Amino acid sequence: MHLVRVFSNDRKFKVFVKVSQLAELIDEGRRKLKLPDISYEVYQEDDGTLIDDDAVFDALCEEATSRQQKLGVMLIAEDSTWVAVNSDPGPSPSRSTSESSETTSDSSSLDSVPNCPSNSTRLFPVASVTQFLDPLVEILNSSTHPPKHFPHMRKHAIKETFHAIGNHMILTLKDFGKPTARKLAQAILDYEDKKYSRIFAIDIGDVACDSGLGSFAQQIYAYVQANKGEDNKQKKRRKRVHSDGEEDPDPDGDLLPPPPSKQDCYGCVAFDPPLPEGETADSQEVKRVAAVTMDPLSEEATDLMKITYASQRAEINRGKPMLTNLPKILDRWPLLKCKVILIAHAAILLGKDVSSVWTNAVSKKWESVFKFFKFYWQNPKKSNEEMLNLMQNAEESDMAGRSVVSRCASIFLLITGFMSEKSSALLSTVHALSSDEDVLEAAAGAEGYPLIVVKGDSLIDPDAEYFVVLVGKTAIKASDATEAVLLLLLCYYNFNLCYHPKLQSTLEFFQRCFLDVNPPPEKGNKRSKQRRTVDHVDAKVKSLGLKLKDHSSLWILPTH
């Protein structure tokens, strides 16, 4: 249950409601504010962002709680518009569910208001907070199972730390900007070879999925904004909008989304490398032609594709729009349609053994993910018959075959269900005796995006065959369901594709949780549509990560 502050449209009245879902929020808020019995939508009170998903609502409430605040919302009739607190009379700016996709929290869209130039040499005296942080480090270094009161100790230590940093910014630096808050937060995390980094890290199981820097920096910034005094407060400025609909750049560069040109280098370490020493465009072309007729499983083919990697990247990078030009690229580089070469290309691109990383992560995490969803979907307020049937069928299949194959495969569909996204954008099924043409035809509705096609009953069918279809024309066979999902994700990376708009939260979770690709925010993103983010992570992805952490953490006492 979340404690939420609900404002009336004119902001003259506000009430608290304790709810767990948006539908309850609307009902309780309407009743307490005595609003007319009509249809309402929920918007953030301070910036007018539409909240239309329970997972996003959960993430925003959790984020506000981490800052010792309460989420503030407004109920707006469907035929009305949100109005800023200082808006001039006249038409209100139009609302968008996708604005500020790289904003890390409610208040991060405020302009920075430094009273003096920021100076990176003005360091925070870390010694003033070691008394709070050092005891936690000792516990983490000496105990596999922290004491039951550890979460309370951690929360208190973080609070004292961001209070101390905030007071330093206000009283000593007289600098109230978000960039300074982030620099000082980074200084704490990097102190003495990242001595304190584990205290702030966000984990899923035993694996760190986020450094916690964004959340910690936001706590500092929020404290500064709340305590800097009336004389230092500046009203939020509205962005100027030109006649062509383009907004002026935000003067605070830290709040802007990264330029689109960086989008496709997201998470890549060899996105656009130079030609190898001694190689020319002509010599690369000779090798490309030679590779066309080679056995894709031969060692010579592997070597040729490795030495021509830079040329492959050059063609892919200038191939926009990729869904249109990818067939031409695959005609010139047909070995990229081979599973072994596809994986090898991704290993160079991402700088890691993608198969091992993926297999190890799925093997380690699938059981805790499955157990969480078994608990989650049995909640009467979250109950989903389709998901419950999926888990039951997976358990029965594994019991009959004395394996874990079906339950392991089911987590990919369970995650898709949690994200409220379309499983049809992830996979399609055909009869087990279907032809190769049937497999390609099953992907005809994927609009060119990569799609898993299962020859069998479902993704959890242990006897099924699995294919990843590219641009509706090429089928790459996978050895099992887990590998099929990996190949699907690698196709998005290798060929610079934005995530399918109906599957982007799911794919981002796969990327972060199982492929361990967690690039910094300035490296862009692979989302087709801009959505609400928390610490530069898709809000639904962040919400699921936090729920999994709470469910599987040894620090949380079981309640069932």
N, C-alpha and C positions, 0 to 999 in steps of 0.2 A: 504494500500500500504506500502511496506517495502523498505527502502533504503539499498541496498546491494553492497558491494565491490567485484568486479569480477576480478580475477587475470589471466594473461596468464600463460601457462604451465611452462614457464621459469621464471616467476615472474618479468620479466623486465617491464611489462606493467600492469596497473590496471585501471579499470573504475568503475564509480558508475552507477547503474541502479535502477529504482524505479518500482517495480513489486509487484504483489500479489500472483502469482503462479509460480511453477517451470517451466512450459512450457514457460511462458513469460520471465522468467529469462534466459533460454537457448537461446531464440530468440534474446533478447536484448543484452545479453552478446556476442553472436556470431557476431551480427551485429557491435557492437562498437569495438570489438577487431579484426574485419575483419578475422574471422576464417573460414575455409572451410565449405561448406554446407553439413555436415555429421551428424550422430547421436552422441549426447553427453550425459554424465551423470554428475550430480552435486555432488561435494565433498567439504567437509570443507577444506579450504586452509591449516590450521595449523596441522591437524592430519589425514587427508585422510579418514574421515568417510563419507560413502555414504549417501546422502540425496535423498530419493526416494519417499517421501510422502508429500503432501501439508500441512497436519496437523503438521508434524514434522518440516517442513520449517517455518511455522508460529510460532511454539513454540521456535525455535532457534532464530528467529528474535526478538521475544518479550523478550527473555532472554538477548540477546545482548543489546537491548535498555535499559533494566533495569540497565545495567552496564555502560550506556552512551557510548556504543561502536556500531560498525556496523559489521554485520556478513560478514565474508570473505569467498568466495567460489572460486572453480576452475571448469572450464568446461573441462572434460576429455573425449576424444573420446572413444567409447565403446571397441575398441581393444587396448587401451593404459592403463597405470597404473599411479597412483598418486605417486609422488616422494617427499620425505621430503625435506625441505629447505637445510638441511646439509647432505643429503644422500651421501654415497660414491658411486663411479661409480660401476655399476653392476646392477643385477636384483633388482628391488624394492620389498619390502615386500608385500605379498599378502594383498588384501583389504578384509574387512569383514563388512557386514552391522550390525553385532551383537557385534562388539568389544566394550569393555569398557562400559558394560551395566549399571554399577553403577556410571559412571562418571557424575558429576553434570553439567559440562559446558565445553566449548571449552578448556579453559586453566587449568582446574582442573587436567588434566593428566600430568602437569608439575611436576617434582620432587621438593620437598621442599628443600630449601637451607638455613638452619639456620646457621648463623655465630657463634652462641654460643648455648649451650644447652637450650632447652625450660624449663621455670620454671613457673609452674602454679600459684606460689604465686605472680608473678609480675603483679599486677592488673592494669587495665586501670582506670584512674581517671574519673569516670562517671560524676562527677560534671561539667566537662568541656563541656559536651554536653547537660546538662539538659535545658539550655536556648533554645535549638531547639526543644526538645521533650516535655517538660512540657506543652507548649501552646496547643499541639495536644491532650494531655491527658485531659486537661480541656474541650476542645471542645467535645471530645468523651463522657466524663462523664456528660456533661450538656445538650447535644442536641441530639435529636433523628435523626434530619436531619442536617448533617454538612453543612456549607456554601458551595457555589459553588466553591470557590477558595481553598477548603480543599485539593483536590488532589495535587495542586501545592505546598501548604504548606508542605504536607506530603513528597513529592518528595524532596523538598529542605532540610527538616530536616534529612531525611535518608542520603542524599548526604553529608551534613556537618558532620554527625556522622561517616560515614565510612571513610571520609577524615581524621577526627581527630584520629580515631583508627589506620588507615594506617600510619599516620605520627608518632604516638606513637611507632608502631612496627619498623619503619625504623630508627627513630632518637634515641629512648630510649632503646628499647629492642634489636635492631639490629637482629631481628628474622623475616625472610621473609616467614615462612612456612605456609601452609594451615591449619595444626592442630591448630596453635596459632591463626590464624584468626577466626577459628570456635569457639575456647574457648572464645575469647573476644566478639564475636557476641552473644554467649550464655549468657555471663555475662550481656550484655545489656538487653536481653530479660527476664532474671531472676531477674533483679535489683528491690529491694523493692517489693517482692511478685508479680513479673511479671507486674510491673506498666506500662512498655512500650510495652508489648507483643502485644497489639491490634493494635499498629501502624504498626507492621511488618507482621501481620497475613494476609493470603490470604483467602478470604471468597467466598462462593457460596450462594447468597442470604444473609441470616442472620446467616449462620452456617459456622464456621471456618473449612476449610478442610486442611489447612497447616499452620504451625507456621511461615513460611517465613524465618526460620533460615538458610536453605541452600542458598537461594538467597542472604541474607544479608552477610553471610560469604564469598560468592563468590565475592561480590562487594568489600569487604575489601581486599581480596586476589588479585583481579585484579588490584586494586589501588596500592598495595604494589609492585607488579611485574612491573608496569609501571613507578614507581617513585623511585625505590631503587637504581638507578644509575648503570652505566656500570660496575663498579668494582665488583659489587655484583651479576651480572647476570651470570648464568651458562647455558650452552647449554643443551637442552633436550637430555637425554640419551636414546638410543635405547635398548629395552629389549633383552637380550640374549635368543636365541631359541635353545633348545637341538635337537638332532637328532630325538627324538620321537615327536617333535612338541610342547612340553610343555615349556611355558615361565617361566623364573625365576620370583620369587615374586617381586613385586614393593617394594622398600625400604620404601616408604611412606605408612604405613599401612592404613591411612585414605582414600586412593584412591582405595584400593582393594575391589572387591566384596566380600560379606561375604562367608564363607565356605559353600559348599553344604549341610553339615550336619545340618545347621541351617534353611534350606529352609522351612521345614514343620512346624516350630514353629512360622512362620510368623503371627503375630497378635494374637497368642493364649496365654492364661494365665494359662491354665491347660493342657499343651501338654503331659506331661509324669509324672503324679503325683504318689506318693507312695501309697501303699495299706492303707486303713483306719486303724486306731488303733484297734488292736485286731483281724484283719483279716489275714488269711494266703492264700496261693495258693489253698490249699484244700478246705477251706471254701468258697472261691470265686467260685471254680468249682461247688460246690454243689448248690450255688445260680444261677449260669449260667444255669445249667441243669433244675432247677425249673422254670426259666423264659421262657424257650423254649416253654412250653405248656400253658402259661398264656394268658389271654385276654389282648391284648396290651393297651386297654383303662382302665384297672382296676388300682386302686390305688396301689395294691400290686406289679403289674408289674413295675409301675413307681418307686416305692421304691427300688425294686431289681436292676433295671437298674442304679439307682443312686449310690447304694452302690458298684456295680461292675464296676463303671466307669473306675477306674484305670486299671482293667484287660482288659476292652475293648480297652483302649488306648494302652496298652502294645502290644496287638495282632495287632492292626492297625499299630503301629509304626514299628513293625518288619515284616510287610507284603509286603515289596517291592519285585518285582514290583507290585504296588497296583492294576493295571488294571487286572493283572493275578490272584492275590490272593484274591481280594475282594469277589468273589463269595463264597470262602471257609469261609471267615470271616462272611459273612451274613448267611451262613448255621449254623454257631455256635452261632451267635447272631441274630436270625431272627427278634427280636423286633426293631433292628436298621432300618428295612425297614418300620416301622410304622411312620407316620408323627409326631405324638405327641412325640414319643421317639427321633426321629431324631432332632427335635427342642430342646428338653430338653438337649440332648447331646451337641448340639452346644452352648447352653446357658452356660453350665459349661466350655466348651472349650474356649469360647471367653470372658467369664466373664461378660455377659450382657444379658438382656431380648431381644433376637434377634428379636422376633416377634414384640414387641412394638417399638423397635428402627427402624426397617425396615418400619413398617406401618406408623409411625409418620413422618419419613423422606420423604417417597414417597408422603404422603398426603400433606405435606408442600411444596414440591419442584416440583411436576409434572407439575403444571400449568405454572410456570416460564420457565421450560425446554421446554414445548410444544410451548409456545409463542416465545421463542428464535429460535427454529427450523423452525417455520412458517416464521420468518423473514429471517433466514439463508438460507433456501432452495429456497426462492424466489429471491435471488441474482442471476442475470443472469450468473455470473461466477461460481456459486456453484449449479445452478439449477439441481435438480434430480427428474425426473418425478415420479419414484417409491415412493419416500418419500412424494412428494406433494399429490399423490393419496392416500397414507396411511393417511395423516392428514385430507384430505377431507372426506374420508370414515369414519374416527373416529368421525369427527364433525357431519356428517349426522346421524350416529348411535346414538350418544348421544342426538341429537336433537329429534330424533324419540322416544327414550326411556326416555327422560328428566333426563339424568344422566350424569356422567363424566367418567363412567367405560371405555369406548373405548379410549377416549383421554388419560386417565391415563395409560392404557396398552400400548398405541402406543409409549410412550417415550422410552421403552426398545428397540424397533426396530429402532427408530430414532437415538438413541445413537449408536447402532450397525452400522447404515449407515454412521454416521459421522466418525467412526473409520475405515471405509472401510473394515469391516470384514464380515464374512459369516453368514447370519442369519440362514443358514442351520446347523450351529454348535450350535445355540441357541435352535431352535425348528423345529419340523416337524408337518404336519397336516394330518389328516385322516378324512374320512367321519364321520358325526355325528352318524351314525348307526354301525360303525365299532365294531368288537369284541375285547376282551382283547388280543387275539393273534395278531390282526392287529396292536394294539397299540405297542406291543413289536417288531413286525416286522418293524414298521416305524423307530425304533431306531437302526436297524441293521447296518446302515452305519456310526454310531457315533463312531466307533472304541473303544467302551467300555466307553467313556466319558458320563457323565450325559447329558440327552437331554429332553427338554420339548416336549411332544406330545399333540397336540390339537385335540380333537374330535369336529370338527366344521370347520367353514370357515377360521378363522385366529385367531391370538392372541387377536385381538380387538373385536372378536365376543362375545357379552354379553351372548349368550345362549350356548356357548361351554363348554366342560368339559376339564380339564387340568390334565395332568399326568407328573411326572418326572420319566424317565426310567433310571435305574442304570445297568451298564454292560450288557445292552440289555436283562436282564432277570427279572427285578423287576420293577413294576410300582407303584409309590406312588401318590395317588390322592391329588390334591390341590383344595382349595375352589374357587380360582379365578386366573386370570393371574398374579396379583401382588405376590400372595403367591407362585405360581409356580416358578417364577424367584428367590424368596427367597430360596425355597427348593433346586433349582438347585445350587445356590451359597453355601448353607450349605453342600451339598454333596461333593463339592470340599474341603471344610474345614474339615469336619468330617473324611473323608477318605484319607487325605493327598495327594490329587490329584493336580498336576500342572494344571494350566488353559489350556484349549484347545488351541493349537497353532493358530487356526483360529479365536479365540474369546478372546484372553487374555487381550487386551486393554479394551474391553467392560466390561469384568468381573472385571477388576481392578477398573474401574470407578464405577460400581455397589457397589463394596466392600467399596470404600472410601466415595462415596457420600451418599449412602443409608443405608449401614450397619455400617458406622462410624468406620471402621477398618483402621487406619492409623499408622501402626507400624514404629518404627525407622528403618533406613537403615541397621543397623547391624543385624536385625532380618531376613534378606533375602527377598525373593520374591516368588511368585507362578507362574512366567512366564515359559512357556515351551521353548521359544526362547528368547535370549537376544536381546533387542532393545534399541534404544536411550532413555536415561532418562534425566529428568531435575529435579534437587533437589531430586534424587532417585525415582522420580515418572515417570511412562511411559509418554513419550513426548506427545502422543496424549491425554492422560488423563489430563495432565497439560494444554494443549492447550484448551481443551473443558472447563475445570474449569475456566480458565481466561476469555474465551469468555462469559460464563454464568455470571460471576461476572460483567464484563463490561456491559453486556446487561441489567442486573436486578438491578445494583447498583443505589441507589438514588443519588449518586454523579455524575452520567453521564447524561448530558442533552440529551433528545430524539432528534433524527434527522429526524424522520418520523412521 
